Amino acid sequence: MTNTRLTIFAAMMGASLVLGGCSDTGTDCDSPGDCFAGEVCVDGRCDSPDNNANNTNNVNNVNNVNNSNNANNSNNVNNANNVNNSNNSNNANNSNNGNSNNSNNTNNSNNSNNSNNSNNTNGPACVVDPFDSCADPFEIGGDRNDSWADADRPGSSAGCVFDRDTVRPLDLTFEAKLCHNEAGDWYGQTIVPCDSQTLTVVVRMSPKTMCLPSLYALKLNHGGAAIDCSAQGIECLEENEDKIVRFLEQPASTVRSYYFGVEATDDNTPIDLEYDLSIQVQ
């Protein structure tokens, strides 16, 4: 009986010693004396040195991760700065390129203008290179009509042709072309005055090629003598690009021969000009 009690007591003491070897992790403490043997007091809690080392390692790992993240963030910031610098550099390059291109474009424009001026082709479509060829397909019979003496006569006589007081009207329109290698285009018209009626004569030149009105003129000639627009009874008009000459033919007994010419006004600006010419007598 005694031996049995001793055995039970010894087992209980052994269990007590085993249980007393450690405590649940996390017991509150103020100093290492509050903890079981082998434990340490860390941040007010009892803990084993191994756990503390693990915690320290975990903290270090966390710090390392944070440091790594910070490093990454720093790299990101650097990368962002590099991108910004790159963008700024690109913007600077773009700015330089833009200025350079604009300058080049300006130079190209100037070169183009210089080239045009040298070839005398700068301006409206009627202005041409003086070395270009030009054929006038509208000259009647292929004969040149560069002067009033060589004038074509596209229309028949008009006015009081058969009866001294009965008007035979004329309303004629035809195509023509003034070439830069021609002195001009001239056309003749015979007008028979009436005994008592005043005739109205209107000649209109209408360009079909884009051209400045200052580069061409419509002229009037009577019997070989030029008639200026300031002469009495003569009126010269411009309607847009059209040139118009009109006058009154007073009663008379003498047949009149008039000539109408289309000529370039500037010898230094060669033009090829297609146009319509109309002659009205009524």
DOFI-133307 format. One record per residue: x, z, y of N, C-alpha, C, CB in turn. Coordinates in steps of 0.001 Angstrom, whole numbers, plus 500000, padded with zeros to 6 digits. Glycine has a CB too. Layout:
# DOFI-133307
XZYXZYXZYXZY...
END
This chain:
# DOFI-133307
500832500000498798500000500000500000500865500000501250499060501212500007501877500852501144502792500965502291503526499666502509503796502105502083503961499059501413504673497778501549503785496703502141505202497316500197502532496732501766501599495711502289501420495856503773500237495804501598501324497131504250501164497354505680502414496906506449500871498837505955503552497193505905504779496783506575504877495259506695505990497327505824504439494609505630504511493138505659503590492563506717504153492554504290502399493129506790501438492654507801501950492932509192500065493314507609502554494116509404503068494488510725504207493564511136503543495953510729505065493288510155506198492400510463505734491013510817507157492328509291504708490532510144504178489190510477503581489148511853503131488762509468502897490222512190502259490285513507503330490309514593501339491533513619504402491073514359505473491131515343506143489766515497506508492190514944506315489084514380506935487740514456506086486785515233507178487175513069504771486857514973503861485961515723503874486273517185502438486064515200503974487626517473503999488017518883505238487499519564503923489528519026506371487582518829507598487081519414507548485575519641508769487432518532506938484868518641506826483401518794505952483052519963506267482753517525504822483720520085503910483455521186504510483840522519502613484189520978505348484885522488505961485330523752507098484492524183506424486720523642507504483497523394508660482658523760508411481725524888509100481873522607507150481382525154506849480429526248505463480694526726506992478945525795505135480222527855503790480361528423503243478995528737503799481244529690501957478960529001501357477677529422502007477197530700499827477814529624502337475957530671502962475372531858502010475446533033503380473915531598502569475898534167501756475911535364501311477295535777500573475054535169501888478403535168501523479765535572502023480027536976502098480815534591501212480728537798501607481031539167502790481975539173500441481635539951503687481811540142504850482675540244505315482732541674505978482193539333506004483907541943506674484067543240508170484025543103506264485364543896508664484357541856510097484367541564510279484102540084510758485720541975511500483805539619511724483552538192511352484735537306513168483194537960511322485969537911510948487131537110509512487131536662511209488364537870508673486346537324507267486276536936507052485324535776506416485849538115508062484570535408507928483587534343508561484089533057508558482264534757508241483475531922508830483835530636510257483357530576508021483250529473510926483876529566512326483511529386512472482004529197512924484258528188513465481458529866513711480022529746512958479185530762513349479565528377512040479827531555511277479096532558511863479341533946509792479509532517511525478506534813511953478638536199510727478571537083512982477537536585510838479136538273509711479106539231509974477982540228509539480499539978509137477000540158509293475826541022507999475596541797509668474562540187508105475676543138506935475421543993505755476301543616506527473956543906506048477636543261504973478589542979504369478454541609503906478445543981505003477672540723504493477490539370505643477646538382503811476102539213505337478283537233506331478419536179506415477116535400505987479600535240507636476714535157507797475460534460509129475473533743507698474268535426509225474654532663510482474577531922511449473685532665510255474055530489512739473931532458513736473092533151513594471622532807515141473554532807513212471334531526513065469926531135511985469259531935512757469800529651510827469979532048509721469403532830510124469212534277508477470294532751510880470178534786511309470090536180512210468881536382512037471374536606513099468718535344513978467535535447513177466271535414515009467516534324512128466255534523511274465064534457510562464845535771510254465188533326510081465981536331509381465845537614510313465320538685508786467185538052511541465886538621512528465411539612512791463920539439513856466199539483512923463548538140513150462126537869511973461292538343513392461892536373510768461843538092509582461099538530509567460943540037508302461798538066509927462074540708509975461993542171511005460973542611510293463365542784512174461064541909513214460103542260512748458673542004514494460391541470512034458499540859511537457160540546510566456688541610510863457140539172509699457648541990508751457285543034509478456910544319507775458432543292510475457754544626511234457449545840511936456104545730512257458547546119512479455878544485513138454598544288512167453446544459513777454539542915510971453628543903509954452591544063509617452400545532508689452944543269509448453560546214509137453464547644510266452786548400508872454854548232511496453201548032512636452574548695512661451075548407513955453229548241512368450755547140512322449342546774511258448613547559512071449180545285510079449287547659508997448665548431509392448516549889507708449489548318510045449597550393510487449517551786511477448377551964511118450844552233512366448282550955513330447184551027512618445847551001514335447267549877511614445764550110510842444524550065510145444258551375509826444571548946509552445361551922508876445192553207509861444749554269508185446492553635511064445364554214512097444968555166512446443510554992513345445830555002512562443109553692512849441697553435511732440813553942513068441455551949510477441306553733509336440514554215509386440361555723508009441163553798509741441513556379509852441449557838510938440454558229510157442847558431512075440562557493513152439614557788512716438181557555514375439922556941511998438021556414511511436670556117510573436191557205510801436633554757509694437125557659508750436759558716509511436380559973507767437917559007510575437193560269511374436860561445512045435516561287512417437932561703512546435296560038513186434006559793512204432864559982513775433960558387510960433085559472509933432054559635509649431826561101508644432443558902509523432985561834509263432838563264510398432123563957509038434192563906511634432555563566512778431878564170512786430403563823514079432525563720512457430157562528512404428761562096511353428001562870512123428668560601510164428675563029509090428019563780509511427778565218507807428862563741510148428824565794510596428652567172511602427528567265511200429946567712512493427511566258513477426432566236512797425083566104514470426633565093511780425061565181511043423805565006510333423414566277510040423920563868509730424446566958509041424140568204510016423587569223508342425384568757511201424224569237512212423709570165512581422286569823513458424587570149512732422055568485513053420692568062511946419733568423513310420642566569510691420211568181509566419341568521509550419043570006508243419979568099509839420108570792509872419902572235510941418905572612510106421216572961512118419085571974513185418141572271512830416743571831514467418573571612512239416687570600511851415372570097510822414729571002511304415479568679509874415571571479508833415027572347509417414463573615507810416086572682510320415261574215510927414772575447511745413532575190511793415844576079512457413567574079513290412408573756512436411181573525514149412685572524511331411403572744510464410264572451509828409728573719509381410656571447509371410684574587508758410227575831509755409437576651508224411411576642510975409958576663512009409242577398512238407866576809513307410034577401512274407828575443512470406538574793511318405606575064512648406716573304510083406185575024508925405339575286508983404772576688507631406120575087509404405641577629509529405167579004510553404051579094509916406316579939511679404280578375512699403234578387512187401953577768513942403698577654511435402111576640510883400917576009509940400200576943510166401273574721509125401006577681508190400400578623508946399642579695507288401464579258510023400279580185510819399611581208511457398347580660511893400550581748511959398443579412512560397259578817511543396151578677513163397588577464510311396547578284509254395550578130508954394880579456507985396191577563508879395724580514508595395161581826509721394248582275508374396270582848510968394706582034512094393876582426512076392558581677513406394605582179511735392641580377511680391425579579510590390502580102511437391756578099509438391110580430508340390291580931508712389640582254507072391132581094509351390448583122509702389893584411510713388764584263510251390977585319511637388944583331512656387906583165512040386629582628513768388385582231510944386774581861510315385579581308509168385063582159509819385861579924508905385769583286507800385377584157506460385378583426508063384003584740506290386281582453505024386336581722504286387630581998505265386185580226504804388437582948504140389694583260502950389413584161505118390692583930501760389815583752500587389603584566499435389072583755500895388668585686498475388405584414497295387897583709497645386782582733496267387396584707496642386412581933496861385452580849497290384073581345495606385319580028496943383739582570497271382399583066498760382234583372496461382099584315499470383340583547500898383273583873501685382998582604501385384589584546502546381978582649503248381528581445504741381412581693502693380186580972505440381199580600506873380935580667507071379503581176507559381142579264507887379297582198508061377947582760508683376961581786508913378016583997509304377477580704509929376591579728508956376185578616511152377266579124507750376783578618506746376390577635506191375003577974505603377433577579505737374318576939505107373011577158503628373204577448505304372082575929503016372223578092501587372282578399501043370856578439501327373023579757499952370661577737499296369344577731497904369494578330499217368749576279497554368567579193496234368579579838495336367580579123496340368237581367494462368063578214493632367133577439492435366592578213493145367813576195492236367109579421491025366726580152491273365646581208490428367943580813492508365220581361492762364173582346492115362869581859494302363984582581491295362329582669490517361138582310491451359955582040489510360784583437491311359368580863492128358211580509493578358543580270492037357189581573493931359815580270495312360211580054496188360027581273495881359445578922495607359574582397496394359377583619496512360697584380495749358286584522497666360907584950497872362124585723497174361998587067499376362409585916496625363121587521495925363159588804496525364257589674494401363391588601497861364218589790498573365300590469498381365301591985500036365209590157497970364183592549497795364116594003496472363428594322498982363360594675496049363513595592494775362904595974494817361385595808494425363264597424496006360787595950496114359333595825495883358880594388497485358859596307496106359779593421495905359454592004494661360162591446497153359848591183493755360491592323492607361307591928491717360600590908491787361675593152491193361400589976490162360904589065488825360883589797490078361783587777487924360037589325486582359969589909485559360167588794486349358603590649485266361425588479484365361715587360482905361407587653484491363151586974482527361367588931481115361157589279480895359868590050480600362325590094479658359394589995479294358180590745478981358560592194478066357455590085478823357555593022478513357794594437477211358560594579478429356466595206477129359392595612475936360215595843475555360126597315476182361703595425474312360471597606473790360427598974472738359340599087474926360185599993472621358788600271471667357710600498472333356387600125471173357694601983472468356174598833473226355044598313472438353745598432473611355290596862471161353753598024470359352518598003469349352466599136469633352385596677468953353612599599467977353691600693468539354660601730466549354160600176468542354254602978469203355026604010468580356385604245469203354266605272467383356619603722466760357927603901466294358528602584465592357818604852466703357965601463466370358520600148467658358990599486465630357465599252467691360257599218468924360879598692469019360698597182468970362386599045470164360210596787470494360187595356471399361399595082471207358816594937470846362460594499471620363701594348472671363579593251470688364875594040473555364539593278474596364636592251474746366093591834475954364067592769474744366322590547474977367677590013475869367512588772473595368428589654477171367615588985478138367290587947479048368493587675478975366057588354479257368781586394480193369841585990481046369312584839479429371155585567482338369557584913483228369083583841484374370088583661483791367647584167485021369992582491486140370862582167487448370235582645486192371137580653488409371105582949489723370615583370490761371696583095489721370217584881492016371287583234493107372231583009494261371921583943493576372190581544494719372960584615495897372840585469497096373391584707495697373592586828498100372552584479499312372965583780500396373351584787499814371838582850501280374225584355502344374682585247503326373558585576503089375855584617503348372511584765504252371393585041503550370263585798504833370858583735502384370566586370501651369603587203501632370097588641500198369394586677501658369163589578501567369531590992500157369967591366501999368362591872499176369451590625497784369808590899496839368902590140497490369734592398495549369188590248494490368332589704493614367891590873493639369083588597493469366577591047492678366064592172491565365149591666493582365304593172490419365259592368489218364499591983488607363908593255488169365415591219488200362646593138487606361961594286486092361845594136488225360569594455485391361863595286483943361714595287483524360905596525483241363111595264482744359832596249482222359012597346480845359533597746482145357506596936480663359734599052479386360232599574478907359258600656479530361701600149477668358821600484477065357898601451476096358694602331476324356708600723476424358851603625475532359611604511474192358889604695476204359836605883473220359659605133471882359123605400471745358829606901470774360126604927470674358147607236470442357841608640469889359040609396469494356669608767469036359822608723468380360924609428468470362265608689466934360580609657468945362304607486469027363550606722470470364054606670468480363344605292470593365370606652471900366004606496472090366386605033472033367254607419473197365961604493473492366260603089474311367561602976474263365075602433474077368284601889474850369501601592475741369229600388473908370728601321477028369490600558478003369265599493478631370619599114479108368231599943478560370923597821479132372198597322480042371883596138477992373223596898481281372325596230482249372174595138482661373578594687483507371322595590482538373813593391482867375146592851483882375002591718481579375878592340484907375808591788485912375871590736485807377249590071487362375615591309485535377257588726485320378498587980486376378627586880483887378536587369487362379518587030488411379674586011487847380165584679489482380648586504488384379657583600488020380107582257489134380928581623487688378912581370490310380908582264491442381715581850491574382867582840492757380865581778491809384077582304491981385233583175493153385008584122492197386511582345492861385102585426493891384819586409493546385486587732494061383306586596494566385738588537494342386297589866493956385189590837495597387041590365492903385384591648492489384349592601493583383952593585491289384820593365494540384854593804495616384545594745496612383537594182496342385815595132496517383233592880497482382330592250497015380871592234497756382787590834495804380590592693495312379211592690494407378993593896494553378893591371494212377726594220493407377392595405492602376126595149494309377211596656491468376034595834490636374830595827490755374185597207489127375164595474491242372950597232491538372300598507490624371100598741493004371860598551490481370736600025489619369625600433490433368615601250488400370145601257490193367334600932490901366272601624489895365151601946492101365735600756490042364579603126489162363465603513490010362307604031488128363915604597489913361210603282490628360008603726492137360199603744490158359605605103492669361108602896494116361319602858494577362456603739494823360071603262493677363040604525494049364134605430493446365437604914493568363844606890494278366456604866493800367768604410492866368367605445494984368726604139491811368987604959490849369661605836490959371163605587489378369149605583491264371876606655491429373327606546490071374022606530492288373863607709490060375183605912488798375932605814488297376418607175488974377124604884489183376402608153488768376849609486488133375725610306489964377415610237488127374501609744487543373364610473486039373553610630487840372029609742485517372950611665484091373085611951483251372437610843483755372453613317482246373149610402481345372642609369481859372848607948481099371186609594483039373464607823483626373717606493483576375221606209485110373184606413483217375562604998483170376978604607483836377142603243481696377506604568484794378050603178485492378359601928485132379781601502487042378200602092484711379922600257484232381215599772484912381573598452482699381195599597484848382853598125485276383354596820484160384231596257486624384154596928483777383958595025482815384790594311483460385217593008481467384034594057483902386475592977484711386967591865485960386091591748483894386967590525486135385375590630487309384501590499487022383062590930487801384509589060485762382754591223485399381382591613485862381070593039483873381178591501486295379832593225486618379314594560485566378257594910488087378707594613485057378343596141483956377458596555484292376830597913482600378248596632484060375536598002484146374835599283482815374121599500485359373818599315482210374349600670480948373660600967480950373202602435479719374595600679480232372115602635480156371568603996478893370730604120481421370714604336478577370404605370477413369580605669477883368175606055476556370216606811477216367182605471477507365782605813476397365288606740477614364875604516476778365150607990475806364771609011475422363287608881476372365057610417474257362899609424473842361483609377474908360571609996472495361293610115475171359492609313476180358535609787475988357224609044477635359085609580476691356222609500476564354906608865477813354510608089476264353853609912478773355399608031480050355106607366480164355870606044481237355466608291480576355180604990480764355824603679481990356731603747480926354755602537481877357893603118482954358892603143483589359029601750482410360269603627484888359204601744485604359491600493486262360872600615486681358378600182485810361788599767486359363148599764487164363380598487485225364202599889488148364258598614488986364614597462489068366140597365490422363983597588488915366607596151488964368050595893490125368327594930487597368573595300490988369249595300492170369522594487492279370980594063493406369129595243492743371178592851493049372522592332494559372610592185492318372808590948495164373576592882496611373715592872497020375177592738497209373115594139498241375376592189498827376713592157499366377031593543499954376816591080499334378308593894499747378712595248501159379272595305498790379738595788501743379618594154503068380246594144503983379469593197502974381750593717504992378822593772505915378029592956506721378897591996506860377241593850506852380182592296507641381088591458506824381746590352508269382154592313505519381456590317504656382015589283503932380874588581503641383033589886504505380340587518503879379209586802502602379651586091504866378601585778501554378845586205500286379177585552499737377976584793499259379663586584499082378283583679498270377313582942496837377806583058498730377165581417495965376989583637494640377474583988493556376481583575494559377748585484492735376892582625491553376089582285490399376513583191491166376255580770489585375545583588488510375852584532487402374808584422489053375911585980486270375151585006485165374203585188485097373832586658483802374804584696484854372557586931484676372107588312483300371471588425485800371099588741482563371914589397481211371355589615481128370778591034480099372456589398480427369645591135480213368987592423478718368747592588481018367643592524478180369245593653476743369084593948476585368423595311475999370464593918475735367389595335475372366734596581473857366644596602476043365314596717473256367139597681471783367075597764471324367060599226471142368280597017
END
